[in-house]
Structures are given as structure tokens and as C-alpha cells.
Amino acid sequence: MGFFSFLLLGLIAGAIAKLILPGKQGGGWLVTLLLGVVGAFLGGWLGGILFNANLEEFFSLQTWALAIGGSIIVLLIYGLIVGRGEKK
């Protein structure tokens, strides 16, 4: 899978992760989509290392699950970091 298709996958995975996670993570949709791209890379990297996953196909369920899972992880971490600064 090429870089641009992985970028598109990350953007969509970030939007799906935002819909799955309850509450407000802050940052708006642009930050969410960028974090989704980072999460897709993280999910693909972890999937390759831990599960020896083959991420060559864009329409593979395994590819999408890893990208969405990575996006959820990154959004949770971002929410914890940003949430600390908002508490008074």
C-alpha cells in the first residue's frame, strides 16, 4: 500500500475513532484527523511487529482494524495529555 493510500486510511480511521470514543478530546476535526494518521501508522507498525500482519491491501479488514485501533490509542493518549491542562 502506498503512502497516499495509507494517509487516506489514517484520515478515515481517525474520523471513525472519534465517533467511537465518548466525550470530547478537544482539538477539533483537523487535529483528530491528523492524530488518526499518526494512529494508523502506529497501528500498522504494532501490527507488523506483534502479529506479523500483512498490510499491503487497502480494503483488508485487518488493515482497517489496526488503523482504527491505533487511532483510538493515539486519541486516548492525546485526551489524557490535553485533559490534564484543562483541569482547575
C-alpha distances in whole Angstrom, upper triangle without the diagonal:
4,7,8,6,7,10,11,10,12,15,15,16,18,20,20,21,24,25,25,27,31,33,32,30,31,29,28,25,24,24,23,19,19,20,17,14,16,16,13,12,15,14,11,13,16,15,14,17,19,18,16,13,10,7,5,6,7,10,11,14,13,10,12,15,14,13,16,18,17,18,21,22,22,24,26,27,27,30,32,32,33,35,37,38,39,42,45
4,6,5,6,9,10,11,12,14,16,16,18,20,21,22,24,26,26,28,32,33,32,30,30,28,27,24,22,23,22,19,18,19,17,14,16,17,13,12,16,16,13,15,18,17,16,19,22,21,19,16,13,10,8,10,9,13,14,17,16,13,15,18,16,15,18,20,18,19,22,23,22,24,27,27,27,29,32,31,32,35,37,37,38,41,45
4,6,5,6,9,10,10,12,14,15,16,19,20,20,22,24,25,26,30,31,30,27,27,25,24,21,19,20,19,16,15,16,14,11,13,14,12,10,14,15,12,14,17,17,16,19,22,21,20,17,15,12,11,12,11,15,16,18,18,14,15,18,16,14,17,19,17,17,21,21,20,22,25,24,24,27,29,28,29,32,34,34,35,38,41
4,5,5,6,8,10,11,12,14,15,17,18,20,21,23,24,26,29,30,28,26,26,24,23,20,17,18,18,14,14,16,14,11,13,15,12,12,16,16,14,17,20,19,19,22,24,24,22,20,18,14,13,13,11,14,16,18,18,15,15,18,17,14,17,20,18,17,21,22,20,21,25,25,24,27,29,29,29,31,34,34,35,38,41
4,5,5,6,9,10,11,12,14,16,16,18,20,21,22,24,27,29,28,26,26,24,23,20,18,19,18,14,15,16,13,11,14,14,11,12,15,15,13,16,18,17,17,21,23,22,20,17,15,11,10,10,7,10,13,15,15,12,12,15,15,12,15,18,16,16,19,21,20,21,24,25,24,27,29,29,29,32,34,35,35,38,42
4,5,5,6,9,10,10,12,14,15,16,18,20,20,22,25,27,26,23,24,22,22,19,17,17,16,13,12,13,11,8,10,11,8,8,12,11,10,12,15,14,14,18,19,19,18,15,13,10,10,10,8,11,12,14,13,10,10,13,12,9,12,15,13,13,16,17,16,18,21,21,21,24,26,26,26,29,31,32,33,35,39
4,5,5,6,9,10,11,13,14,15,17,19,20,21,24,25,24,21,22,19,19,16,14,14,13,10,9,11,9,6,9,11,8,9,12,13,12,14,17,17,17,20,22,22,21,18,17,13,14,14,11,14,15,17,16,13,12,15,14,10,13,15,14,12,16,17,15,17,20,20,19,22,25,24,24,27,29,29,30,33,37
4,5,5,6,8,10,11,12,14,16,17,19,20,23,25,23,21,22,20,18,15,14,15,13,10,11,13,10,8,12,12,10,11,15,14,14,17,19,18,19,22,24,23,22,19,18,14,14,13,10,12,14,15,16,12,11,15,14,11,12,16,15,13,16,18,17,17,21,22,21,23,26,26,25,28,30,31,31,34,37
4,6,5,6,8,10,10,12,14,15,16,18,22,23,22,21,22,20,19,15,15,15,13,10,11,12,9,8,11,10,7,10,12,11,11,14,16,15,16,19,20,20,19,16,15,11,12,11,8,10,11,12,12,9,8,11,11,7,9,12,12,11,14,16,15,16,19,20,20,22,24,25,25,27,30,30,31,33,37
4,5,5,6,9,10,10,12,14,15,16,19,21,20,18,18,17,16,13,12,12,10,7,8,8,5,4,7,7,5,8,10,10,10,13,15,15,16,19,20,20,20,17,17,13,15,14,11,13,14,14,14,11,9,11,10,7,8,11,9,8,11,13,12,12,16,17,16,18,21,21,21,23,26,27,27,30,33
4,6,5,6,9,10,11,13,14,16,19,20,18,16,17,15,13,10,9,10,8,5,7,8,6,6,9,10,8,11,13,13,14,17,18,18,20,22,23,23,23,21,20,16,18,17,13,15,16,16,17,14,11,14,13,10,10,13,12,9,12,15,13,13,16,18,16,18,21,21,21,23,26,26,26,29,32
4,5,5,6,9,10,11,12,14,18,19,18,17,18,17,15,11,12,13,10,7,10,11,8,8,12,11,10,13,15,14,14,18,19,18,20,23,23,23,23,20,20,16,17,15,12,12,14,14,15,12,9,12,13,9,9,12,12,10,12,15,14,14,17,19,18,19,22,23,22,24,27,28,28,30,34
4,5,5,6,9,10,10,12,16,18,17,16,17,17,15,12,13,13,10,8,10,10,6,8,10,8,7,11,12,10,12,15,16,15,18,20,20,20,21,18,18,15,16,15,12,13,13,12,13,10,7,9,9,6,5,8,9,6,9,12,11,11,14,16,16,17,20,21,21,22,25,26,26,29,32
4,5,5,6,9,10,11,14,15,14,12,14,13,12,9,10,9,6,5,7,7,3,7,9,7,8,11,12,12,14,16,17,17,20,21,22,22,23,20,21,18,20,19,16,16,17,16,16,14,11,12,12,8,7,10,9,6,8,10,9,8,12,14,12,14,17,18,17,19,22,23,23,25,29
4,5,5,6,9,10,13,14,13,12,13,13,11,8,10,10,7,6,10,10,7,10,12,11,11,15,16,15,17,20,20,20,23,25,25,25,26,23,23,20,22,20,17,17,18,17,18,16,12,13,14,11,9,12,12,9,10,13,13,11,14,16,15,15,19,20,19,20,23,24,23,26,29
4,5,5,6,9,12,14,14,14,16,16,14,11,13,14,10,10,13,12,9,12,14,12,12,15,16,14,16,19,19,19,22,24,23,23,24,21,22,19,21,19,16,15,16,14,15,14,10,11,12,10,7,10,11,9,9,13,13,11,14,16,16,16,19,21,20,21,24,25,25,27,30
4,5,5,6,10,12,12,11,14,14,13,11,13,12,9,9,12,10,8,11,12,10,11,14,14,12,15,18,17,17,20,22,21,21,23,21,22,19,22,20,18,18,17,15,16,14,11,11,11,9,6,8,9,6,5,9,10,8,10,13,13,13,15,17,17,18,21,22,22,24,28
4,5,5,8,9,9,8,10,11,10,9,11,11,7,9,12,10,9,12,14,12,13,17,16,16,18,21,20,21,24,25,25,25,27,24,25,23,25,24,21,20,21,19,19,18,15,14,15,13,10,11,12,9,8,11,11,8,10,13,12,11,15,16,15,16,19,20,19,22,25
4,6,8,10,10,11,13,14,13,11,14,14,10,12,15,14,12,15,17,15,16,19,19,18,20,23,22,22,26,27,26,26,28,25,26,24,26,24,21,20,21,18,19,19,15,15,16,14,11,13,14,11,10,14,14,11,13,16,15,14,17,20,19,18,22,23,22,24,27
4,6,10,11,12,15,16,15,14,17,16,12,14,16,14,12,16,17,14,15,19,18,16,19,22,20,20,24,25,24,24,26,23,25,23,25,24,21,20,20,17,18,18,14,13,14,13,10,10,13,10,8,12,13,11,11,15,15,14,16,19,19,18,22,23,22,24,27
4,7,8,9,12,14,14,13,16,15,11,14,16,13,12,16,17,14,16,19,18,17,20,22,21,21,24,25,24,24,27,25,27,24,27,26,24,23,23,20,20,20,17,15,16,15,11,11,13,10,7,10,11,8,8,12,12,10,13,16,15,14,18,20,19,20,23
4,7,9,12,15,14,15,18,16,13,16,19,16,16,20,20,17,19,23,21,20,24,25,24,25,28,29,27,28,31,29,30,28,31,30,27,26,26,23,24,23,20,19,20,18,15,15,16,14,11,13,14,11,10,14,14,11,13,16,15,14,17,19,17,18,21
4,7,9,12,12,14,17,15,13,16,18,16,17,20,20,19,21,24,23,22,26,27,26,27,30,31,30,31,33,31,33,31,33,32,29,29,29,26,27,26,23,22,22,21,17,17,18,15,13,15,15,11,11,14,13,10,12,15,13,11,15,16,14,15,18
4,5,9,9,11,14,12,11,14,16,14,15,19,19,18,20,23,22,22,25,27,26,27,30,31,30,31,34,32,33,31,33,32,29,29,30,27,28,26,23,22,23,21,18,18,18,15,13,15,14,10,11,13,11,8,11,13,11,9,13,14,12,14,17
4,7,8,10,12,10,8,12,13,11,13,16,16,15,18,20,19,19,23,24,23,25,28,28,28,29,31,29,31,28,31,30,28,28,28,26,26,25,22,21,21,19,16,16,16,13,11,12,11,7,8,10,7,5,8,10,8,8,11,12,11,13,17
4,6,9,10,8,8,12,13,12,14,17,17,16,19,21,21,22,25,26,26,27,30,31,31,32,34,32,33,30,33,32,29,30,30,29,28,27,24,24,23,21,19,19,18,15,14,15,13,10,11,12,9,7,11,11,8,9,12,12,10,13,16
4,7,7,5,7,10,10,10,13,15,15,16,18,20,20,21,24,25,25,27,29,30,31,32,33,31,32,29,31,31,28,29,30,28,28,26,24,24,23,20,19,20,18,15,15,16,13,11,13,13,10,10,13,12,9,11,14,13,12,16,19
4,6,6,6,9,10,11,12,15,16,16,18,20,21,22,24,26,26,28,30,31,32,32,34,31,32,29,31,30,26,27,28,27,28,25,23,23,23,20,18,20,19,15,15,17,15,12,14,16,12,12,16,15,13,14,17,16,15,19,21
4,6,5,6,9,10,10,12,14,15,16,18,19,20,22,24,25,26,28,30,30,31,32,29,29,26,27,26,23,24,25,24,25,22,20,21,21,17,16,18,17,13,14,17,14,12,15,16,13,14,17,17,15,17,20,20,19,22,25
4,5,5,6,9,10,11,13,14,15,17,18,20,21,23,24,25,27,29,30,30,31,29,29,25,27,26,23,24,26,25,25,22,20,21,21,17,17,19,17,14,15,17,14,13,16,17,14,15,18,17,15,18,21,20,20,23,26
4,5,5,6,8,10,11,12,14,15,16,18,20,21,22,24,26,27,28,29,30,27,28,25,26,26,23,25,26,25,25,22,20,21,20,16,16,17,15,12,13,15,11,10,13,13,10,12,15,14,12,15,17,17,17,20,23
4,5,5,6,9,10,10,12,14,15,16,18,19,20,21,24,25,25,26,27,25,26,23,25,24,21,22,23,22,22,19,17,17,17,14,12,14,13,9,10,12,10,7,11,12,10,11,14,14,13,15,18,18,18,21,24
4,5,5,6,9,9,10,13,14,15,16,18,20,20,22,24,25,25,26,24,24,20,22,21,18,19,21,20,20,17,15,16,16,12,12,14,13,9,11,13,11,10,14,15,12,14,17,17,16,18,21,21,21,24,28
4,5,5,6,9,10,11,12,14,16,17,18,20,21,23,24,25,25,23,23,20,22,22,19,21,22,22,21,18,16,18,16,13,13,15,12,10,12,13,10,10,14,14,12,14,17,16,15,18,21,20,21,24,28
4,5,5,6,8,10,10,12,14,15,16,18,20,21,22,23,24,22,22,19,22,22,19,21,21,21,20,17,15,16,14,11,11,12,10,7,9,10,6,7,10,10,8,11,14,13,13,16,18,18,19,22,26
4,5,5,6,9,9,10,12,14,15,16,18,20,20,21,22,19,20,17,19,18,16,17,18,17,16,14,12,13,11,8,8,10,8,5,8,10,7,8,11,12,11,13,16,16,16,18,21,22,22,25,28
4,5,5,6,9,10,11,12,14,15,17,18,20,20,21,18,18,15,17,17,14,17,17,17,16,13,12,14,12,8,10,12,9,7,11,12,10,11,14,14,13,16,18,18,18,21,23,24,25,27,31
4,5,5,6,9,10,11,12,14,15,17,18,19,20,18,19,16,18,19,17,19,19,19,17,14,14,15,12,9,11,11,8,7,10,10,7,10,13,12,11,14,16,16,17,19,21,22,23,26,29
4,5,5,6,8,10,10,12,14,15,16,17,18,16,17,14,17,18,16,18,17,16,15,12,11,11,9,6,7,8,4,4,7,7,5,8,10,10,11,13,15,16,17,19,21,22,23,25,29
4,5,5,6,8,10,10,12,14,15,15,16,13,14,11,14,14,12,14,14,13,12,9,9,9,7,4,7,8,5,6,9,10,9,11,14,14,15,17,19,19,20,22,25,26,27,29,33
4,6,5,6,9,10,10,12,14,15,15,13,14,11,13,15,14,16,16,16,14,11,11,12,9,7,10,11,7,9,12,11,10,13,16,15,15,19,20,20,21,24,25,26,28,30,34
4,5,5,6,8,10,11,12,13,14,13,14,13,16,17,16,18,17,17,14,12,12,12,9,8,10,9,5,8,10,9,8,12,13,12,14,17,18,18,20,22,23,25,26,28,32
4,5,5,6,8,10,10,11,12,10,12,10,14,15,14,16,14,13,10,9,9,8,5,5,8,6,4,7,9,9,9,12,14,14,15,18,19,20,21,23,25,27,28,30,33
4,6,5,6,9,10,10,10,8,9,7,10,12,12,14,12,13,10,7,9,9,6,6,10,9,8,10,13,12,13,16,17,17,19,21,22,23,25,26,28,30,31,33,37
4,5,5,6,9,10,10,9,11,10,13,15,15,18,16,16,13,11,13,13,9,10,13,12,9,12,15,13,13,17,18,17,19,22,22,22,25,27,28,29,31,33,37
4,5,5,6,8,9,9,12,11,15,17,17,19,16,16,12,12,13,12,8,10,12,10,8,12,13,11,13,16,16,16,18,21,21,22,24,26,27,29,31,32,36
4,5,5,5,6,5,8,9,12,14,15,16,13,13,9,9,11,10,6,9,12,10,9,13,14,13,15,18,18,18,21,23,23,24,27,28,29,32,33,34,38
4,6,6,4,5,7,8,11,14,15,17,14,15,11,10,13,13,10,12,15,13,12,16,18,16,17,21,21,21,23,26,26,27,29,31,32,34,36,37,41
4,6,6,8,10,12,15,17,19,21,18,18,14,14,16,15,12,14,17,15,13,17,18,16,18,21,21,21,23,26,26,26,29,30,31,33,35,36,40
4,6,8,11,13,16,18,20,21,18,17,13,14,16,14,11,14,16,14,13,17,18,16,18,21,21,20,23,25,25,26,29,30,31,33,35,36,39
4,5,9,11,14,16,18,18,15,14,11,12,14,13,10,14,16,14,14,17,18,17,19,22,22,22,25,27,27,28,31,32,33,36,37,38,42
4,7,9,12,14,17,18,15,15,11,12,15,14,12,15,17,16,16,19,20,19,21,24,25,24,27,29,29,30,33,34,35,38,39,40,44
4,6,9,11,13,14,11,11,8,8,12,11,9,12,15,14,14,17,19,18,20,22,23,24,26,28,29,30,32,33,35,37,38,40,43
4,6,8,11,12,9,11,8,8,12,12,11,13,16,16,16,18,20,20,21,24,25,26,27,30,31,32,33,35,37,39,40,42,45
4,6,8,10,8,10,8,6,9,11,9,10,13,14,14,16,18,19,19,22,24,24,25,28,29,30,31,33,35,37,38,40,43
4,7,9,8,11,10,8,11,14,13,13,16,17,17,19,21,22,22,25,27,27,28,30,32,33,34,36,38,39,40,43,46
4,6,5,9,9,7,10,13,12,12,15,17,17,18,21,22,23,24,27,28,28,30,32,33,34,36,38,40,40,43,46
4,6,9,10,7,8,11,12,11,13,16,16,16,19,21,21,22,25,26,26,28,30,31,32,34,36,37,38,40,44
4,6,9,7,7,11,12,12,13,16,17,17,19,22,22,23,25,27,27,29,31,33,33,34,37,39,39,41,45
4,5,5,6,9,10,11,12,14,16,17,19,20,21,23,25,26,27,29,31,32,33,34,37,38,39,41,44
4,5,5,6,9,10,11,12,14,15,16,18,20,21,22,24,25,27,29,30,31,32,35,37,37,38,42
4,6,5,6,9,10,10,12,14,15,16,18,20,21,23,24,26,27,29,30,31,33,35,36,38,41
4,6,5,6,9,10,11,12,14,16,17,18,20,21,22,24,26,27,28,30,32,34,34,36,40
4,5,5,6,8,10,10,12,14,15,16,18,20,21,22,24,26,26,28,30,32,32,34,38
4,6,5,6,8,10,10,12,14,15,16,18,20,21,23,24,25,26,29,31,31,33,36
4,6,5,6,8,10,11,12,14,15,17,18,20,21,23,24,25,27,29,30,32,36
4,5,5,6,9,10,11,12,14,15,16,18,20,21,22,24,26,28,28,30,34
4,5,5,6,9,10,10,12,14,15,16,18,20,21,22,24,26,26,28,32
4,5,5,6,9,10,11,13,14,15,17,19,20,21,23,25,26,27,31
4,5,5,6,9,10,11,12,14,16,17,18,20,22,24,24,26,30
4,5,5,6,8,10,10,12,14,15,16,17,20,22,22,24,28
4,6,5,6,9,10,10,12,14,15,16,18,20,21,22,26
4,6,5,6,9,10,11,12,14,15,17,19,20,22,25
4,5,5,6,9,10,11,12,14,16,17,19,20,24
4,5,5,6,9,10,10,11,14,16,16,18,22
4,5,5,6,9,10,10,12,15,15,17,20
4,5,5,6,9,10,11,13,15,16,20
4,5,5,6,8,10,11,13,15,18
4,6,5,6,8,10,10,12,16
4,6,5,6,9,10,11,15
4,6,6,7,10,11,14
4,5,6,7,9,13
4,5,5,7,10
4,6,6,9
4,6,8
4,6
4
